[in-house]
């Protein structure tokens, strides 16, 4: 786990992992920057980290009853975006951090979805989301957010790509340790400041215009404070002197340049040691093909999928789970997705998503652990592959009633032993998750996350 050593303390998750306690409600989560990353690594495709607590994996879409839920784990760091998931134990100091950085390959798979989802979840906020809420109040609460917003460093481009593609009814995030809500209206034409990447005309919060969400129940309403569209600093009243802002440790600066946004050198200029050196193009053309700079193919779709019809996304981030902080809110969510009635179990169960399983199979020959990661071939390339895999999923899984996520949690690593404490003598081992084995066998694909000694 990425956390300064002096702040490491055992919490209560080990009790859920060991079975001493069981979560009273089904709990879904995505990975952030303070997870047990080696445990999440075992469950790259998603799985139970404890009974009734389900990790969505690096990227995923699952269904719960009539709701379609998409998730993207990790936080943004542009310098790691196009890398594979190369981190393996024993971790180097840099690996402890890079392991939770979001990757382009996982984002790419979510961008292949062509049908409506109801809920999107990311740890990092989607880039520019502050422009659609009360950003002035946000900057008063978190003053250093203003310069990050103005420089385009606040939030995740990857999460924005996915949110803008999927346009769910709700998008939930965390990471920045404050409650913040916003409404993104995709019907509204927006003027974008190209220098900042921040919306100007449509940036005014719909909350500020008096639009209320009546499906929202704020458990703090009884305090008399505003409950909708505001950022609140309750720490001014209740300050925890032992608290450290774990997201402000020694993490490298957030590099928020989207893929392909960086300036590309002129084809007849080569940069050497920071100097510009003109090299005749005819000399460069004499080099072997392996020396040529690869040409990335745009991942942006030609047009927005017709089946994704929602025009308004409600964004909500909550604060840390601490006394006096706004960390809990109850919502009623009516589905807007169109799941076939035959896909719905008789009672609400967590089920696989047909389209997502097809996408997973279409990408099954790309090993997410090794370099180089193949460039995005574009939606026109992937669409026929995914359509063929949807037919496979329909025949082999839907028709054979194998779409319910099995409740097959198994303990893979030794449970916490107080006698050993937090400083074991040996480095943590890698384990092969039986859940990942079962999932890969179900889809007929290689398990790249087999950590056996063989």
ABEGO torsion letter per residue (X at the ends): XBBBAAABBBBAAAAAAAGABBBABBBBBBBBAABBAAAAAAAAAEEBABBGBBBAEABBBBBBEABBBBBBBEBBBAAAAABBBABBOBBBAAAAAAAABBBAAAAAAAAABABBBABBBBABBBBGAAAABBAAAAAAABAAAAAAAAAGABEBAAAAAAAAAAGBABBBBBGAGBBBBBBBBAABBBBBBAAAGBBAAAABBAAAAGBBBAABBBAAAAAGBBABGBBBBAAAABBBAABBBAAABABBBBBABBBGABBBBBAABBBBGGBBBBBBAAAAAABBAAABBBBBBBABBABBBAABABABBBBBBBBBBBBGBBABBBBBBBBABBBBAAABBABBBBBBBAAAAAAAAAAAABBAABOBBBBBAEAAAAAAAAAAAAAAAAAAAAAAGAABBBBABBBABBBBBAAAEABBABBBBBBBBAAAAAAAAAAGBBBAABABAX
